[in-house]
Amino acid sequence: MDLKLNDVFKPKFFGLFKSGRYNRDKFISDLIAGIIVGIIALPLAIAFGIASGITPQQGLITAIVAGFLISFFGGSNFLIGGPTGAFIVIVAGIVSQYGMQGLIIATIMAGIFLVVMGLCRMGAIFKFIPYPIVVGFTSGIALTIFSTQMKDFFGLPLDLEVPAGFIPQWICYFQNLANINWVELAMSVTCLVICFSWSKVTKKVPGSLIALIVGTLASVLLGKFAGVEFATIGSKFPELADGLPMPKPVAPQFDYETIKGLVSPAFTIAILCAIESLLAAMVADGATGKHHNSNTELIGQGIANIVTPLFGGIPATGALARTMASIKNGGKSPVTGIIHAVVLLLIYLFLMPYAIYIPLSCLAAILVQVAYNMSEWRSFKYLLRGDRSDVAVLLITFFLTVIVDLTVAIEVGVLLAIVLFVRRVMQTSSIDVLEDHHLAATESDEIVSPEDTEYLDVPAGVDVYEINGPFFFGLASRIEELSSVKGQEIKVRIIRMRKVPFIDSTGVNNLRNLCERTSKRGVTVILSGVTDKVNATLVKFGVDKEIGADHIFPHIVPALEKAKEIVK
């Protein structure tokens, strides 16, 4: 068991110092990058916490604890972990329905799912999720985040109850147009402009941090000298005025009914976490030329999501923007992520009391920028040019995320991914009716010189079908359709399988059914070109006994000889 675990769980941090390649220069690069990324993560962690329906310190605790654990146990040299916008919708829904205890249980369950996925070596599977599905629910999440921030962006009253659904939200907003606070709106627009334009000044310091500082200073100064009051973190969370409580371990209260109700949301969290972290890791690999271990990354993400909620945190995953900021600022190893967590811890201990002065309109502007960056509208527009199946998958996933529910969208998205994968694989398999002049006396896939190739004569009463690709369900019925079209009296049917790399249990069952239906009409089935691998599968399921071992051949020539004996 230990050997198997060592094969699948190899954290990059654990091997960092064994290699002897980590030195003082790399540490200095990691230190600088970690400090910068920690500063970048600060406003996002606070904003994600509030937008998720919890407190700002819980968002920051998530960035600290999960950020440390993801870098310590993860399978990537560069991935920076923490709360991300993708979880805002699902977290807010769980908190509103099950409370904080429900969120803790769901996050722990998601962490367990992730660890199991990693141990079962499922990391590579997530690479097969179709791009339209990823863009569909990512764009849907972005639009949902944008929608939820309009209350604070327009400065609507704090006591206004905004419905949860996308359409009801906008009905509520239009009904309260008269209650827009133009001063708050001006603050939001100003901060939003800073967020988008600050990169023209410098890319070293994020615009969201500058917007946070400018918005907070403006709120304090305008309140002191002009009597202009803004809705702030302190006004939304008055309990923070007495200082931030130190995080304490939380003991979740497990019960069967709660666990049963949270299986679906927990699965959604796990899938989101896996997709987002592994996509970010692949992008980081492309930017650095390094390679991550996807199974180790899943286990590391799982550990982080099991431990973080015990300190009051929320779900966390790898964050692409922070990861790329780390790489661009010289990050070399997982030490960068650990330093970023330490920086956030120091900020939490010494600077968070000042967070009560941060305007909610400023945080709303930051989240609008996050939503824009998540929207992938260029990719969305590009995919609309694709074939109808891709467009349908994109729009179904998108509208389910926005209109119905993210959990439903993820479940349907996974189902669509499976259906699309099977459909594409099925397209690689085909059945051809071979006529006399097509029946080459070779089992090779390539004919170098057609004019020198020997062709075989097919006797009357014998038809030959060739299967190209894996033998999946549907091929057996296709043979039946083709045989009915031929409309001739057949005594022997040869199924040539030289280009079948493998046959699964479904294919075996369909082959057995085909042989049974064919034999009832007095037609004998002969298999030719059967590889050792395919033959081993047929023997395992006893098909050789049903068809007859003397009716299964590795080459077409003896198969034709057998057919001639039968039709005489």
N, C-alpha and C positions, 0 to 999 in steps of 0.2 A: 504493500500500500504506500509505503514511504517513497519507494522508487517511482511509482506512478504519480504521486503528488509532486515529487521533484521534477518530473518530466513536464507537468502542466503548469506548475506554479514557480516561476522564476522571476521574482521582482527585480527590476533593473537596479534599484538602489542597493540591494543585497550584494550584487556582483560588482558594484562600482569600485570598491576599494580593493577587492581581490585581484582585479586586473593590474593594479599598480600604475594605471594611466591617469588617475585623478591626481592633480597637483595643485599648487598654490594659484597658478594663473587661472585655471578652470574654476577654482573656488571664488576668486575675485569676480570673474565674469558672472557666475551664478549669483553671487551676493548682489551685484548691481542690478541684474535682471530681476531677482526676487523682490528687491525693494520697489522697483518700478511697477512690477505686476501687482504687488500688494496694494500700492496706491491706486492703481487702475481698478482693482477689485472692490475697493471700499464703497464708492457710491452705488455700484451695482448690487452688492450684497445687501445694503440697506434698502434699496429700491425693490429688490426681489422679495425681501422679507415682508415689507408692507403690502406689496401687490398680491402676495400669496394669502393675505388675510391673517398674518401673524405679526409679531413685533419686529422692529428693525434689528434688535440685538440677536434675535434668533437667526436672521439672515446672516449676520456677521459671524455668529457661532458656527453656522454651517460652513462658511468659507474657511474658518480656522481649522475646525476638527476634520472635516472632509478633505479640505485642501492638503492637510498634512498626511492623512492616511492614504489618499489616492496617489500621492507622490512616493510615499514610503513603500506601499505594497503593489503599485501599478506595474504594468508591463511596457510602459513607454518612457523614454528618456526625457520627454519634453512636455507631456500633458499636464496642464494646470487644472485642478478640480475645484468645484464649488457649486453654489446654486446657480441655475441658469433660467432664462426666460421660458424655456420649454416646459418647466414644471409649474409655472404660475397657475395655469388654468386647472390642472388636476389637483394641485395642493389646495387651492381655494375651494374647490368642490368638496374635497374630503373634509376639510376643516368645517365647512358650513353644515355638512350632513352628520359627521361623526365626532367633531370636536378635535382638540389637540391629541387626545388619547388615541383616537382613530388614526390620525396622521402618523403617530409614532409606530403603531402596529403595522400599518400599511407599508411604511418605509422599511421597517425591519424585515417584513415578508418579502419585499422587493429585493432587499439585500441578499436574503437567502436564495431567492430565485436566481440572482446573478451569480452567486457562488456555485450553485448547482450547474448552471449553464457553462461556467468556466471549467469545472471539473469534468463535465461531459464533452469538453472540447467543441463547444458550439460557437466559438468565436468567429470561425470562418463563414458560418451560415449567414450572418448579418450582412456580409458582402453581397449576397444574392438578392437582397431586398431591392426591388426595382426603384430606380431614381424618381419616377413620377409619384410614387407613394411617399417617399421622403420629402420631396418638394411640396406635395399636397398637404400633408399635415403640418409641416414646418410653416408654410405660408398661412395655413389656417390658424395656427397658434399665434403667429404674428398679428393677424387681424383681430383676434380675440383679445390679445394684450392691449392693442391700440384702443379697442372699444372700452375695455375696463378702465382705462386711464382718463377718459374724457370728463369724468366727474371732477377730478382734481385739476385737470388741465384748464377747464373753464371756470374753476372756482365755485362750483355749485355747493350749496350748504352741506356741512359735515353730517347733519342728521338726515339727509336725503337717502332713502332706501332705494338703491338701484337694483333692479332684478338681475338674475343670474344669466338669462338667455341673451343671445346677441340681438335678436330682433326686439324683445321687450326693453333691452337697455336703450336702444336708439329711440324707441317710442317715448321712454321716460325722459331722455335728453331733450327731444323736441318739445315735450310738454313743459319743460322747465327753462326754455330759452330766456324767459323774462328774468330768471334768477342768476344769469351769468354775472360773475364778478369781474369787471373789466380790468381791475388792477391785477387780480390773480392771473387773468388771461395774458396781460402784458408781461408778467413775470415768466409765465410758461413759454411764451413766444421768444422772449429774450434768451432764456436758458436753452431753448431748442436751437436757436441761431448759433449760440456759442458751441453747442455740442457738434453741430455739423461743420462749422467754419473754422474751428480752432486748429484743425489739422493743417490749414494753410500757414499758420504761424509756426507750429512745431508738432511733430508726431511723437516726440518723446514723452510729453505729458498729455493724457487724454482730455478731450474736450468736456467729457462728463464730470471730471474732477474740477475743472475750472468753473463749469456751470454751477456745481455744488457750492463752491467757495463764494462765487459772485452772488448767487441767489441767497445764500445764508447771510452774507454781509449786508446785502440790500434789505433783507427782511428785518435784520436787527436795527440798522441805521434809520430806515424809514419808519419803523415803529417807535424809535426813541425820539427822533427829531421832527417827524411829520405826523405822527399819530396814526400811520397806516398799518392796519393789522393784517397779517397773513395767517392762513391755516398752516400750522407747522406740525412736525412730529410730536412736539410737546402738547399741542392742543388735541391731537388725536389720541395720544397715549399719555394722559396727565400723570400716570403713576411713575413715569420716568423722571419727573421733576425732582424726585427724592434721590436720584442716582440709579445707576444700572445695577441690578442684582448680579452677583457672580453665578455663572452657570453651575448647576448642581445635577448630578445624575438623576434621571427620571426612571421610575420603575413602571413599565407599562402594565395595564390591567387586561390580561388576555381572557377572552371568553369565546366560546364556540360560535355564537351567533355573529359577533363582531368580525371574527376572522373569516367566516363564510361570506359575509357581505363585502369584505375588503379584498377578496381574492382577485376580482377583476381589476379594481384600481391599482392594486399592488403589481399585477402583471403588466399593466400599462406603464407604470413607473419603471419597471425593470426593462421593458422593451425600449422605452424612450432613452433610458440611461445607456443601454448597450449601443443603440444606434448612434446617439450623439457622441459618446466617448470614442467609439471605434472609428467613426467618420473623422473626428478631430485628430485622432492618432494617425490615420492614413494621410491626412493633409500635412501633418507635421513630418511624416516620413518623406513625403514628396518634396518638402522644403529643405530637408536636411540630408537626405540620402541614407538615413538610418532605417531600422526596422523595429516595429513593436511586436510584442507577443500578445495576441488578441485574447487568448484564454487567461493568461495571467492578469490582463487588464480587467477582464470581467470579474475575476475573483477579487482583485483589489477594489474595484468599484463596489462589489458586494460587501466586503468588510467595512468600507467607509459608510455605506448606507445602513449597516447593522448597528454600528457604534454611534454615529452622529445623532440619531434621534434620541439616544439615551441621555444626551446633554441638551435636549430641546431643539435640535436642529431639524432641517427639512431635507428632502431628497437632494442629492448632489450628483454631478457627473463631470466629465471633462468639458471644459469650456474652450471652444475654438478661438474666440477673439483673444482671450487671455493667453492661450497657448502660443498663438502667433506673435503676440506682443513679447512674450518671453524669448522666443527664437530671434526676433528682430533686435532685441536688446542684449543679445549675447548669451542667453541661457544655454548651458551645455549638458545638464543632467537633472535628475529628479531633485537635486539639492535646491534648485531654483524654486520649485513648488513648496518645499519645506520652509525655505526662508520667507517666501510670500506669506505663508501661514503664520510665521513668527511675527512678521511686520504687522499683520492684521490683529494679532493678539496684543501687541504693544499699543496699537491704536485703540483697541477695545478697552484696555486697562486705563489709559491716560487721556484719551481725547473724546471718547463716546459721550460723556456728560454734555458736550456741546452740541450733540446731535439733535437735541430738542428744539434747536433754533432753525433747523433745515425746513424750508417751505415744502409743502406737499406738491405744489404746482411745479417746483423745480424737479422733484423726483418724477413727476408725471412726464415732464419733458425728456428726462433721461430715458425713461421707459419707452417713450414714443420713438426715440432714436434706436433703441434696442429692437423694437418691433420692425422698424424700417430695415435694419440690417438683417433681421431674421427672415424678412418677407421673401427674399429671393425672387423678386418680381421679374428680373431679367430671365432667370431660369424658367419661371412659370410661363412667361410669354414665349420663350423658345420652345418649350414642350408642347404648346398648343399647336405647333406646326407638325407634330408627329402623327403617327397613324392613329386611327380611331380608338383602338384599344387603350393606348397610352393616354390619350386625351380623356377618355372615359374614366380611367383609374385616377388620374390627376384630379379631375373635377369631383368625383365621388368622394375621395379622401378629403379634399379641401372643404366641401360643403358639409360633410358629416362632422368635421372638426368644428366648423363655425356654427352651424345651425343646431346640430344634435348634441354631440358630446365627444370629447377627446377619447375617452375610453372606447366608445363604439367605433370611432374612426380608426384607432389602433387595431382593434380586433378585426374589423372589416379589411383594413389595410394588410394585415398579416395573411388573412384568407385570400385576398386578391393576389398577394405575392406568390402564394403557393399555386393558385390557379394559373397565373401567368407563367410561372416556372414550368409547370407540367405542360402547358400549351406549347411553350417554346421547345421543350424537349421532344414533345410529340411531333413537332414540325421537322425535327431532324430524322425521324423514323418514317420510312415509306415502304410500300410494297409494289413491286413491278411484276407484270406478267411477262415472262421470257418466251420469246418465239425461237424458232430453230436457229436463226442466224445470230441470235444474241447469246446463245448458250455456249460460252467458251469452256474448253476442257482444262480449266485452271482454277485454283482457289485463291489466286493472287488478286489483289484489288487493282493492280496496275497492269495494263497490257502495253508493252513497249512497242511492239510491231504488230498492228492488227492484221496485216496481210500474211504474216507468218503464224498467226494464231490458229490452232486447231479448234474447230467448232463441232459440236456433237449433234447428232440427229435425235429428236424426241419422237418416240413411236406414237402411233395413234392411240387415243384413249388415255394419254398421260398429259397433264398440264404441270407447268413449273412456275412457282412463284418465288421471287427473291426478296428477302427482308433486308432493308438497309437501315442500320441503327439499332438501338436497344429495343427489345421486344416488350412493349408496354400494352396496357389495355387499349382496346379499340382496333388493334391490328387484326385480331381474329375476325371481327365482324367485317372488316375491310376485305379480307380474303373471300368471305362469303358473298359480298357484293360483287366483287370482280368475277367470281366463278359463275354467278347467275347471268352476268352480262355476256360471258363467252357463249353460253347456251349450247354446249356440245356434250355428248355422252362421254363422261370421264369415269375411268376405272381406278386410276392412280393419281394422286396429287403429291408432287414433290415440293417440299418447302425448303428452299436453299437458304442456309443461315450463315454463310461464310462471313458476312459483314455484320453479324450480331455480336457485339462485344460482351454482353451479359443479358441475362433474363431474370427478372425478379419474380416474386411469388405470384403477383397478379398476372404477369405474362405466362407463367407456368399454368395457372388456373385457366386462363383463356385458351392456351394451347390444348389443354386437356379437353375443354368443352368443344373446341373446334374439331378435334379428332373424334369425339363421341358423336357429334352431329354428322360428320362426314361418313363415319362407319355405318350409321343408320341408313344411309343412302347407298350403301354397298361400295363406297369409295375407300381405298386404302391410302393412308398417309405415310409418306417416307420423308425423313429429315436428312438433309445432306449438308456438308460443310460445317458440321457442328464442332466447335472448338472444345478443347479439354475443359475450359472453365464452364461453358454452357452445359456440356455433357454432365459435369459433376453436379450441377444444379438439378438437371433432369433426373439423375439417378437418386439424388437426395430426396426428391419428392415422389419417386416411384414411377415417373412417366415412362422410363425405359421398359418397365414391365407391362404397362398399359398399351403402349404402341408396339412393343416388341423390340428387344435389343438388336435383332437382326434387321430392323427397319430404320436404324440410326447409323449414318455413315459420315466419316470425316471428309469425304470427297464425292464429287458429283458422278464420276465414272461408275463406281460400284452401285451407287443409288439408281442410275439409269439401267444397269444390268438387272438389278432386282425388280425394277418396274417392268422390264420386258418379260421377265419370268411370270409376273402376275397377269399381264394382259394377254398372254398367249392362250 
